[in-house]
């Protein structure tokens, strides 16, 4: 669902499959304090999971984060 929303927004994103990069799993878990996927970052800002991303969308805050500075 996160990929679908970001695609609808025309946002470019890189997907990192933690099953294929297990060395990153520990790094992401340490950084985010979360064990679930997806963990979404916009730039260096940790957004959270899809629910957090969608909350930004329904509160009309996602477009501003996706816009280049």
Secondary structure as UniProt FT lines:
FT   HELIX           2..8
FT   TURN            9..10
FT   TURN            18..20
FT   HELIX           22..32
FT   STRAND          40..42
FT   TURN            43..44
FT   STRAND          45..48
FT   HELIX           50..58
FT   TURN            59..60
FT   HELIX           62..66
//
